[in-house]
Amino acid sequence: MTFEKIPYKIYLSEQEMPQTWYNVRADMKTKPAPLLNPGTGEAMGFEDLRPVFCDELIRQELDNDTREIPIPAEIRDFYKMYRPSPLVRAYCLEEKLQTPAKIYYKFEGNNTSGSHKLNSAIAQAYYAKQQGLKGVTTETGAGQWGTALSMACAYLGLDCKVYMVKVSYEQKPFRREVMRTYGAAVTPSPSMETEIGKKILAEHPGTTGSLGCAISEAVEAAAANPGYRYVLGSVLNQVLLHQSIIGLETKAALDKYGVVPDIIIGCAGGGSNLGGLISPFMGEKLRGEKDYRIIAVEPASCPSFTRGRFTYDFCDTGMVCPLAKMYTLGSGFIPSANHAGGLRYHGMSPVLSQLYHDGYMEAVSVEQTKVFEAAEAFARVEGILPAPESSHAIRVAIDEAIKCKETGEEKTIVFGLTGTGYFDMVAYEKFHNGEMTDYIPTDAELQQSFDKLPRVPGLD
């Protein structure tokens, strides 16, 4: 194998780390629609959101105009424990595929939480601490977000209460134990701890849960405990803002060597990783400076982009959160118990939904057996066992590289490797034993969920 002038791993120095987050909404011609009060249909402002969210995070959530938002020094110092993260040239994968394509991946797994989620977790915990709060509540799917928030709260001395989707709680016990090691209380969701949890269990006995269920419980728990607020690991504008550090570092590393990507690929569940990776590139596209092909990859079992509706919907199954305009399968949709727990959310980030609706990006869905085939192939040549979520992006990156082999085109592909899969060995075991299945919801099943979409006053 012959290496080019570009290193196998491209690192930025601490001095080259971004000093600001990038707010892609500032460059969007059509801004994401506002959050609505489900009772009145009116846009929710700062005071409306204060009972649930931290003050500074609400300001970031509502800011559609400030392009660059300074990263506080305390957060930058925390980032230095694991950032800048490497941008890796996948020379070994390229050789294995015998493709003329050049493949890069941004690896976000070099921290104890094992994923990109820590980028926003420390920011949200920091603002909660600055506000003088006692603690925070949250949901988690596969466990990456819950782990990251537990770590951030331990660092800052905050209480942390995590509602973990029941199927992941059972499939990933070691992820749960990492959260407990950092001092978090972890509850399988839906649970009997909250009124909403009891209601969901009554309506769906034996359910394996969903992110929408866990969100409802976490919001109820925050509202019921003085000194607590709810924080979310994906979907919200503020989360994509914090995660923009991924894309900013990626672009800076590519710029160092004059590399311009043709295709940028990210897995898509709620949108935190994808939104963070593509943000500065999307900004150039929105401003008409450059053009890129941007691909969101989602599981066929939870295809909110490719088969969902672009409309207002509840962010949670219990219907206690504000309404967000997004691509959604309906807040009552509970996906099959697939092994990419972080992608089992019924909706998609309003920012990404608007960009997709306006034609700035495309989306594909893939079956989980094909995802794990790609994960295994990647692990065997690149030496990293990828998370099931990240492996959706790997699948499509490999597919695009094979297309380049067939056409002879020398395209440059960049994808996000959100984290490692070392706590996902039950999923790999199912794959290796031939016990993994590909469940795809029928049109009739989705229609049942669409039929229950909320009617918004003044918008019906």
Secondary structure as UniProt FT lines:
FT   STRAND          9..10
FT   HELIX           14..16
FT   STRAND          20..22
FT   HELIX           24..27
FT   TURN            38..40
FT   HELIX           46..49
FT   TURN            50..52
FT   HELIX           55..62
FT   STRAND          68..70
FT   HELIX           73..79
FT   TURN            80..82
FT   STRAND          87..89
FT   HELIX           91..97
FT   STRAND          102..107
FT   TURN            112..113
FT   TURN            116..117
FT   HELIX           118..130
FT   TURN            131..132
FT   STRAND          135..140
FT   HELIX           144..156
FT   STRAND          159..165
FT   HELIX           166..171
FT   HELIX           173..181
FT   TURN            182..183
FT   STRAND          185..189
FT   HELIX           195..203
FT   TURN            205..206
FT   HELIX           211..224
FT   TURN            226..227
FT   STRAND          228..230
FT   HELIX           237..256
FT   TURN            257..258
FT   STRAND          263..267
FT   HELIX           272..286
FT   TURN            287..288
FT   STRAND          293..299
FT   TURN            300..301
FT   HELIX           304..307
FT   STRAND          309..314
FT   TURN            317..318
FT   STRAND          323..328
FT   TURN            331..332
FT   HELIX           341..343
FT   HELIX           350..357
FT   TURN            358..359
FT   STRAND          362..366
FT   HELIX           368..382
FT   HELIX           388..407
FT   STRAND          412..417
FT   STRAND          419..420
FT   TURN            422..423
FT   HELIX           425..432
FT   TURN            433..434
FT   HELIX           443..450
FT   TURN            451..452
FT   TURN            457..459
//
